[in-house]
């Protein structure tokens, strides 16, 4: 039957999804406890703190694989907290750029050690160097395959049926 996964595929899929869920849950708890941040907020702050300057909302949405509307909401929360700034792009008046503040950098520095510890303990501790090389290669290949499709931020929207559009 073509619409059923083979047993090895099914087992691998479930193992991957469970591992990702367990890791994300533990990391989310650590970020919330140590910094009052959601995982998405941490990801936005971490990307901004490692960039050479402000990023556009589209660059952030594509980088964190998050919807534009969800990102706008999260950026608004971070801006209210004084962790980021938002403003119009000097290069493209249609675009909004987001930059990290000193308070944002300080918060990333505060939560990063616990984040690194959780990732090392839960993800990397049971892996040998050859396991890490193999997993890294496999996941990069899978990610690149998935990224070959257009990012959500540029995907065309379908018009509702019967709308004539």
N, C-alpha and C positions, 0 to 999 in steps of 0.2 A: 504494500500500500504506500503510495508516494507521499501522502500527507501525514505520515507518522515518522517520528524520529527513531533511528536505530537505537537499541539499548545502550551502546557506548556513548552515542551522541546525547541521549536523554540524561544519562548519569553525569556526563561532563557538564552539560548545561545546568543541571540542578546543583552540582557541586560548586560551579562558578557563581551562580546566583546566591547561594547560601553564604559562601565565603565573602562575597561583596557586601551582602546585607549585614553580616556579623561585623565586618571591619567598619563599615559606614556607621553602624549603630554605636560601636565603641568610640570611634573618633568623634561622632556627633556629641556623645555624652561628655567627653573630655573638653571639647570646644565650648560647650554650653556652661560647664562647671567652672572652667578657668577663665573664660573671656566673655560669657554671655552671647556667644555667636552661634549662628546656625552654620552647617557645613558650607552652604552656598555663600554666605557672607564671608567666611574664612577664605574660601577659594577666590572670591573677588578681591579681597584685601591682599592675599598672597600674590596674586597675579599683578596687581597694581604695584606692590612693593618691589617686585622683581623686574618691572618694566623700566625702560629708560625715561619714561615720562607718562603723561596721561594717555589713556586709551579711549577709543570711541565706544559707545554702548554696543555697537554691532560687533566690534572686536572682542569685547568682553562676553557677549552672548554666545558667539561662536566658540570662544575658548573654553567656556564653562558648560557648554551645551545646555543652555537655559533659554526659555522664551524671552522675547523682548519685553513683554508686559511684566513678567515675573522679575526680570532684571531691573526694570524701572522701579518696581516696588522695593526691591532689596536695596538698590542704590539710594532711594529716598530715605529708607530707615538708617542706612549708614551715614548719610549726609546729616540727618537730624541729630545723630549721635556724635557728630563732629569728626568722623573717621575718614570721610571722603569729601571732595568738592565736585560739583557738576557745573558745566557751563557750555555755551555754544562753541563749536570748533571755529578756529580762525581760518581754517582751510576750506571748510564746507559748512555753510550756514544751516544746512539741514541736519547736521550731525551734532550730537552732544558728547562732550568729552568728560571723562571722570579721572580725577587724580586723588592720590592718597595724601592725607594730612600727616603731620608728625604724630598726632595721637593714634592714627591708624597704624603707622609703622611701629609704634610702641606696643600696641595691642598684639600685632602679629608676633613681635619679639617675645612677648609674654607667653602666648599660647603655643608657640612653635616647639619648645622643648618637650612638652607633654604630647604634642601631636606626633613628633618624631619618635618618641618612646613607644607610643601605642602602635604605630605602623611597624616599627622594628620588632616589637614583641609579638604582635599578632600575625603579621604577614611574612616578615623575613626570617624570624628565628628558626622555623622548621626547615628552611631551605639551605642546601649546600650552594657553593659558588656555581657549580654546573647547573643546578636546578634554577638558580636565579638567572643565569645566562639563557637557559632554554625558555623559561617563563617570560622573560623580557622580550625575547625574539618573537615568541608566539603572540604575545599580547600586542606588540607593536604592529605585527602583520595584520591581526584582526582589527585593530583600531584604524590602520590605514585603509583597509578594505571598507570599513564602515564610513570613514571620512570621505571616501571617493564619491559618495552621494552628496548633493548640495546641502550646505548647512541650513538649518531651519530658518535662519534669519534672511536667507535669500530664496527660500522655497516659495513658489507661486501658490497663491491661495485659490482653492477651487470655489467656483460660484455655486450657491445652493441650487439644487435641482428645481427646475421650473421657474427660475428667476429670469431666464431669457438672456442672462449675461454671459 
